[in-house]
Amino acid sequence: MIRGGDSEKITDLSVSVGFTAEKLRPTSGIFLGFKAYAATIQPVGGSVHINWHGVTATEDHMKLEEGQVAKIEGFEDLANFRCIEGDVDVALKVHYDYEV
């Protein structure tokens, strides 16, 4: 298992979105051949609603407030992750950890 990883900021959360596929299993760059095993997430500028069951995120799902941090573990949960804004103009900071 490799510690460290990559990050991104997801800014359009007006509709339910998942993690960027290229970040989960990179096809180029220094993480080529690696697979994400965890993501640490934090909303910026408001709240978000999240789930990792592969269904569209809605306001009925878990709410994560600005300043709170959550960690999603396991490739299947990362692939099934969905998020939608709870507040307008919120973004989601994401840090990925990879394994070979």
MDTraj code that builds the backbone (N, CA, C; nanometers):
import mdtraj as md
import numpy as np

residues = "MET ILE ARG GLY GLY ASP SER GLU LYS ILE THR ASP LEU SER VAL SER VAL GLY PHE THR ALA GLU LYS LEU ARG PRO THR SER GLY ILE PHE LEU GLY PHE LYS ALA TYR ALA ALA THR ILE GLN PRO VAL GLY GLY SER VAL HIS ILE ASN TRP HIS GLY VAL THR ALA THR GLU ASP HIS MET LYS LEU GLU GLU GLY GLN VAL ALA LYS ILE GLU GLY PHE GLU ASP LEU ALA ASN PHE ARG CYS ILE GLU GLY ASP VAL ASP VAL ALA LEU LYS VAL HIS TYR ASP TYR GLU VAL".split()
xyz = np.array([
    [0.0839, -0.1169, 0.0000],
    [0.0000, 0.0000, 0.0000],
    [0.0889, 0.1238, 0.0000],
    [0.0529, 0.2222, -0.0787],
    [0.1302, 0.3445, -0.0911],
    [0.0577, 0.4563, -0.0172],
    [0.1286, 0.5278, 0.0669],
    [0.0712, 0.6447, 0.1338],
    [0.0943, 0.7672, 0.0466],
    [0.0054, 0.8622, 0.0591],
    [0.0147, 0.9815, -0.0242],
    [-0.0815, 0.9680, -0.1393],
    [-0.0859, 1.0654, -0.2228],
    [-0.1777, 1.0526, -0.3335],
    [-0.1997, 1.1817, -0.4075],
    [-0.3184, 1.1966, -0.4569],
    [-0.3556, 1.3070, -0.5428],
    [-0.4757, 1.3783, -0.4818],
    [-0.5069, 1.4952, -0.5336],
    [-0.6222, 1.5684, -0.4815],
    [-0.6928, 1.6415, -0.5943],
    [-0.8141, 1.6863, -0.5630],
    [-0.8915, 1.7669, -0.6565],
    [-0.9943, 1.8462, -0.5779],
    [-1.0511, 1.9453, -0.6436],
    [-1.1601, 2.0239, -0.5868],
    [-1.2758, 2.0156, -0.6854],
    [-1.3851, 1.9547, -0.6422],
    [-1.5038, 1.9396, -0.7272],
    [-1.5921, 2.0612, -0.7024],
    [-1.6164, 2.1391, -0.8066],
    [-1.6846, 2.2677, -0.7873],
    [-1.8296, 2.2710, -0.8338],
    [-1.8697, 2.1853, -0.9260],
    [-2.0095, 2.1865, -0.9705],
    [-2.0844, 2.0732, -0.9025],
    [-2.1523, 2.1070, -0.7943],
    [-2.2292, 2.0081, -0.7190],
    [-2.3792, 2.0355, -0.7277],
    [-2.4204, 2.1096, -0.8327],
    [-2.5625, 2.1419, -0.8479],
    [-2.6449, 2.0183, -0.8839],
    [-2.5795, 1.9171, -0.9376],
    [-2.6425, 1.7869, -0.9632],
    [-2.5570, 1.6810, -0.8952],
    [-2.6115, 1.5654, -0.8713],
    [-2.5402, 1.4575, -0.8039],
    [-2.4208, 1.4124, -0.8882],
    [-2.3018, 1.4173, -0.8286],
    [-2.1795, 1.3790, -0.8990],
    [-2.0998, 1.2796, -0.8156],
    [-2.0137, 1.2063, -0.8826],
    [-1.9222, 1.1155, -0.8155],
    [-1.7809, 1.1685, -0.8244],
    [-1.6867, 1.0892, -0.7758],
    [-1.5464, 1.1253, -0.7881],
    [-1.5048, 1.1149, -0.9348],
    [-1.4024, 1.1869, -0.9724],
    [-1.3508, 1.1849, -1.1083],
    [-1.2878, 1.0482, -1.1379],
    [-1.3348, 0.9818, -1.2426],
    [-1.2888, 0.8461, -1.2755],
    [-1.1371, 0.8390, -1.2913],
    [-1.0771, 0.9388, -1.3522],
    [-0.9317, 0.9412, -1.3726],
    [-0.8562, 0.9462, -1.2401],
    [-0.9185, 1.0006, -1.1356],
    [-0.8553, 1.0048, -1.0037],
    [-0.8661, 0.8691, -0.9332],
    [-0.9720, 0.7934, -0.9612],
    [-0.9899, 0.6634, -0.8967],
    [-0.8943, 0.5584, -0.9520],
    [-0.8717, 0.5617, -1.0821],
    [-0.7821, 0.4661, -1.1477],
    [-0.7094, 0.5397, -1.2608],
    [-0.6027, 0.6121, -1.2260],
    [-0.5329, 0.6965, -1.3240],
    [-0.4801, 0.6180, -1.4444],
    [-0.4919, 0.6798, -1.5616],
    [-0.4417, 0.6197, -1.6850],
    [-0.3170, 0.6910, -1.7353],
    [-0.2692, 0.7894, -1.6591],
    [-0.1459, 0.8603, -1.6941],
    [-0.0894, 0.9247, -1.5682],
    [0.0317, 0.9768, -1.5784],
    [0.0927, 1.0480, -1.4672],
    [0.1609, 0.9559, -1.3674],
    [0.2006, 1.0116, -1.2545],
    [0.2805, 0.9363, -1.1571],
    [0.2032, 0.8252, -1.0870],
    [0.0695, 0.8288, -1.0931],
    [-0.0106, 0.7244, -1.0284],
    [-0.0648, 0.6217, -1.1281],
    [-0.0105, 0.6221, -1.2513],
    [-0.0488, 0.5237, -1.3522],
    [-0.0299, 0.3829, -1.2968],
    [-0.1317, 0.2991, -1.3092],
    [-0.1239, 0.1621, -1.2597],
    [-0.1673, 0.1467, -1.1153],
    [-0.1935, 0.2576, -1.0489],
    [-0.2395, 0.2530, -0.9110],
    [-0.3920, 0.2608, -0.9069],
    [-0.4488, 0.2309, -0.7915],
    [-0.5934, 0.2378, -0.7717],
    [-0.6192, 0.3063, -0.6376],
    [-0.7134, 0.3995, -0.6352],
    [-0.7469, 0.4680, -0.5101],
    [-0.8094, 0.3682, -0.4132],
    [-0.7692, 0.3743, -0.2868],
    [-0.8318, 0.2905, -0.1847],
    [-0.9038, 0.3729, -0.0791],
    [-0.8830, 0.5061, -0.0786],
    [-0.9524, 0.5920, 0.0179],
    [-0.9567, 0.7342, -0.0347],
    [-1.0568, 0.8082, 0.0106],
    [-1.0678, 0.9507, -0.0207],
    [-1.1107, 1.0235, 0.1058],
    [-1.0402, 1.1293, 0.1370],
    [-1.0774, 1.2168, 0.2479],
    [-1.1439, 1.3390, 0.1865],
    [-1.2642, 1.3711, 0.2340],
    [-1.3421, 1.4784, 0.1731],
    [-1.3765, 1.5855, 0.2758],
    [-1.3873, 1.7099, 0.2262],
    [-1.4252, 1.8224, 0.3110],
    [-1.4966, 1.9271, 0.2263],
    [-1.6201, 1.9631, 0.2639],
    [-1.6895, 2.0687, 0.1904],
    [-1.6326, 2.2060, 0.2242],
    [-1.6336, 2.2945, 0.1252],
    [-1.5845, 2.4307, 0.1409],
    [-1.6940, 2.5266, 0.0939],
    [-1.7339, 2.6179, 0.1791],
    [-1.8339, 2.7174, 0.1409],
    [-1.9771, 2.6778, 0.1694],
    [-1.9980, 2.5702, 0.2437],
    [-2.1338, 2.5268, 0.2766],
    [-2.1388, 2.3785, 0.3043],
    [-2.2572, 2.3218, 0.2936],
    [-2.2767, 2.1796, 0.3236],
    [-2.3033, 2.0998, 0.1968],
    [-2.2822, 1.9683, 0.2067],
    [-2.3106, 1.8756, 0.0975],
    [-2.3857, 1.7552, 0.1541],
    [-2.4537, 1.6835, 0.0670],
    [-2.5186, 1.5567, 0.1018],
    [-2.4433, 1.4471, 0.0276],
    [-2.4092, 1.3400, 0.0981],
    [-2.3272, 1.2344, 0.0386],
    [-2.3881, 1.0961, 0.0599],
    [-2.3540, 1.0038, -0.0288],
    [-2.3808, 0.8612, -0.0081],
    [-2.2803, 0.7822, -0.0898],
    [-2.2638, 0.6580, -0.0567],
    [-2.1676, 0.5712, -0.1279],
    [-2.2348, 0.4393, -0.1641],
    [-2.3646, 0.4481, -0.1994],
    [-2.4429, 0.3297, -0.2343],
    [-2.4750, 0.3234, -0.3827],
    [-2.4226, 0.4193, -0.4609],
    [-2.4423, 0.4164, -0.6047],
    [-2.5722, 0.4778, -0.6526],
    [-2.6467, 0.5425, -0.5629],
    [-2.7708, 0.6081, -0.6027],
    [-2.7497, 0.7594, -0.6020],
    [-2.8360, 0.8317, -0.6690],
    [-2.8273, 0.9765, -0.6747],
    [-2.8349, 1.0354, -0.5341],
    [-2.7405, 1.1224, -0.5015],
    [-2.7426, 1.1891, -0.3705],
    [-2.8559, 1.2911, -0.3671],
    [-2.9272, 1.2955, -0.2548],
    [-3.0354, 1.3921, -0.2348],
    [-3.0232, 1.4505, -0.0949],
    [-3.1104, 1.5440, -0.0640],
    [-3.1083, 1.6053, 0.0693],
    [-3.1454, 1.5058, 0.1794],
    [-3.1943, 1.3882, 0.1419],
    [-3.2268, 1.2851, 0.2406],
    [-3.1037, 1.2056, 0.2856],
    [-2.9906, 1.2234, 0.2181],
    [-2.8691, 1.1495, 0.2520],
    [-2.7850, 1.2248, 0.3547],
    [-2.6804, 1.1599, 0.4027],
    [-2.5935, 1.2161, 0.5064],
    [-2.5483, 1.3569, 0.4697],
    [-2.5575, 1.4463, 0.5664],
    [-2.5153, 1.5840, 0.5449],
    [-2.3786, 1.6058, 0.6083],
    [-2.2904, 1.6679, 0.5321],
    [-2.1571, 1.7012, 0.5791],
    [-2.1461, 1.8536, 0.5745],
    [-2.1233, 1.9136, 0.6911],
    [-2.1172, 2.0595, 0.7017],
    [-1.9768, 2.1106, 0.6712],
    [-1.9677, 2.2376, 0.6334],
    [-1.8374, 2.2997, 0.6117],
    [-1.7517, 2.2820, 0.7369],
    [-1.6263, 2.2442, 0.7166],
    [-1.5345, 2.2224, 0.8277],
    [-1.5302, 2.0784, 0.8758],
    [-1.6331, 1.9992, 0.8445],
    [-1.6311, 1.8576, 0.8799],
    [-1.5526, 1.7805, 0.7740],
    [-1.4948, 1.6699, 0.8173],
    [-1.4150, 1.5854, 0.7285],
    [-1.4684, 1.4424, 0.7364],
    [-1.4732, 1.3740, 0.6231],
    [-1.5138, 1.2332, 0.6199],
    [-1.4144, 1.1561, 0.5352],
    [-1.3998, 1.0274, 0.5649],
    [-1.3120, 0.9413, 0.4862],
    [-1.3935, 0.8261, 0.4317],
    [-1.3881, 0.8092, 0.3003],
    [-1.4551, 0.6990, 0.2321],
    [-1.3459, 0.5981, 0.1983],
    [-1.3642, 0.4723, 0.2374],
    [-1.2619, 0.3703, 0.2149],
    [-1.3165, 0.2547, 0.1323],
    [-1.2293, 0.1980, 0.0498],
    [-1.2645, 0.0847, -0.0347],
    [-1.3001, 0.1305, -0.1746],
    [-1.2411, 0.0638, -0.2746],
    [-1.2609, 0.1071, -0.4123],
    [-1.4085, 0.1039, -0.4531],
    [-1.4829, 0.0040, -0.4107],
    [-1.6243, -0.0056, -0.4480],
    [-1.7040, 0.1135, -0.3938],
    [-1.6801, 0.1508, -0.2680],
    [-1.7492, 0.2668, -0.2115],
    [-1.7064, 0.3961, -0.2811],
    [-1.5792, 0.4062, -0.3193],
    [-1.5334, 0.5239, -0.3930],
    [-1.6026, 0.5322, -0.5286],
    [-1.6124, 0.4192, -0.5977],
    [-1.6770, 0.4166, -0.7290],
    [-1.8262, 0.4472, -0.7194],
    [-1.8890, 0.4110, -0.6072],
    [-2.0325, 0.4335, -0.5884],
    [-2.0650, 0.5686, -0.5246],
    [-1.9651, 0.6441, -0.4824],
    [-1.9849, 0.7704, -0.4124],
    [-2.0607, 0.8711, -0.4980],
    [-2.1545, 0.9415, -0.4359],
    [-2.2279, 1.0508, -0.4990],
    [-2.2425, 1.1642, -0.3986],
    [-2.2455, 1.2866, -0.4510],
    [-2.2502, 1.4058, -0.3677],
    [-2.3333, 1.5124, -0.4383],
    [-2.4060, 1.5927, -0.3611],
    [-2.4813, 1.7055, -0.4166],
    [-2.4766, 1.8201, -0.3166],
    [-2.4847, 1.9410, -0.3665],
    [-2.4760, 2.0569, -0.2787],
    [-2.5943, 2.0648, -0.1826],
    [-2.5645, 2.1076, -0.0604],
    [-2.6684, 2.1426, 0.0356],
    [-2.6866, 2.2933, 0.0367],
    [-2.5807, 2.3645, -0.0007],
    [-2.5805, 2.5102, -0.0124],
    [-2.5260, 2.5467, -0.1505],
    [-2.5728, 2.6577, -0.2051],
    [-2.5279, 2.7039, -0.3362],
    [-2.3806, 2.7426, -0.3298],
    [-2.3078, 2.7137, -0.4358],
    [-2.1664, 2.7507, -0.4521],
    [-2.0720, 2.6787, -0.3573],
    [-2.1118, 2.5654, -0.3048],
    [-2.0219, 2.4850, -0.2225],
    [-1.9307, 2.4030, -0.3142],
    [-1.8116, 2.3727, -0.2668],
    [-1.7187, 2.2863, -0.3391],
    [-1.6770, 2.1735, -0.2459],
    [-1.6176, 2.0702, -0.3023],
    [-1.5731, 1.9561, -0.2230],
    [-1.4251, 1.9328, -0.2480],
    [-1.3439, 1.9481, -0.1415],
    [-1.2019, 1.9154, -0.1508],
    [-1.1875, 1.7658, -0.1280],
    [-1.1070, 1.7010, -0.2132],
    [-1.0887, 1.5563, -0.2061],
    [-0.9399, 1.5236, -0.2108],
    [-0.8949, 1.4374, -0.1205],
    [-0.7583, 1.3853, -0.1243],
    [-0.7685, 1.2341, -0.1395],
    [-0.7005, 1.1782, -0.2389],
    [-0.7034, 1.0350, -0.2670],
    [-0.5763, 0.9681, -0.2178],
    [-0.5893, 0.8491, -0.1599],
    [-0.4763, 0.7632, -0.1262],
    [-0.4808, 0.6444, -0.2225],
    [-0.3628, 0.5992, -0.2662],
    [-0.3542, 0.4936, -0.3686],
    [-0.2850, 0.3687, -0.3158],
    [-0.3157, 0.2552, -0.3808],
    [-0.2469, 0.1283, -0.3574],
    [-0.2135, 0.0672, -0.4919],
    [-0.1117, -0.0175, -0.4942],
    [-0.0715, -0.0828, -0.6177],
    [-0.1647, -0.1992, -0.6451],
])
top = md.Topology()
chain = top.add_chain()
for i, resn in enumerate(residues, 1):
    res = top.add_residue(resn, chain, resSeq=i)
    for name in ("N", "CA", "C"):
        top.add_atom(name, md.element.get_by_symbol(name[0]), res)
traj = md.Trajectory(xyz[None], top)
